[in-house]
Amino acid sequence: MGKAESAIVDFTKAIEKGGKWAEPYYSRALAHAALDHDADALADYNAVIQKKPEYIDAFYGRAVVLKKLGQMEAALDDLNHVLASDPSYSEARHTRATIHYFSGDWQRAIDDFNAFLVSQKDHYGALLLRGLAHHQLGENESAIADLSSAIALRPEDGTTYIRRWQVYKAMGETAKAEADWVKGRCLMEKGKETRD
């Protein structure tokens, strides 16, 4: 219902009445995270993990907060733990893939995006980033395939055409590159006019 502050009050009361269960801490951590109370969210996730170390959702939640705070190694440790416990935990797979991508670990990013996209095959962001990672490794045909799939999902997003333009340009596909440049710039200008 979007009432995170009220939820925090209620979960705090539940914890004060008998804080031996992990669930109120976990729920309060989610509410703190929704309000960007990162330190409080971390404290609650830590409490959950101490009380119930098999609660992998708490490891995932803590990893998301750690990633937001720029503590990538600690976030990766938590995500690795989650995926060792449950390899099908798709949100953890995607989050780990993005950390690998933004740290320039292209092959690991691709591997995680591959696993994630098995169950989430129409995920725009994963296709986009996997395509860009392929491009970084010089795998331009795979990059084009992913970027084209991303464009099919969001044909009005001009930035994806510009990304594909970069790949076509690197491949020497001048006509295709020019077409994407024109389409991308046109859509971006149209979007700017709509926002103005």
DACOR-V937468 format. One line per field, one symbol per residue. psi: psi as a letter, one per 20 degrees, with the letter a starting at -180 (. if undefined). burial: + if it has 24 or more other C-alpha atoms within 12 Angstrom, else -. A space follows every 10 residues. Layout:
psi=???
burial=???
This chain:
psi=ikmhghgggg hgggghinki qhghgghhgg gghhjkmggg gggghhgghg hmiinhhhgg ghggggghjj mhghghgghh gghhhnijnh ghggghghgg gijjmgghgg ghhgggigil hkoghggghh ghggghjjmh ghgggghhhg hhhmijohhh hhghggghgh ijmgghgggh gggggghhhg hghhh.
burial=------++-- ++-------- -+++++++++ +++----+-+ +++++++++- ----++++++ +++++++--- -+--++-+++ +++-----++ ++++++++++ +----+++++ +++++++--- --++++++++ ++++++---+ -+++-+++++ +-----++++ ++++++++-- ------+--+ +-++------ ------
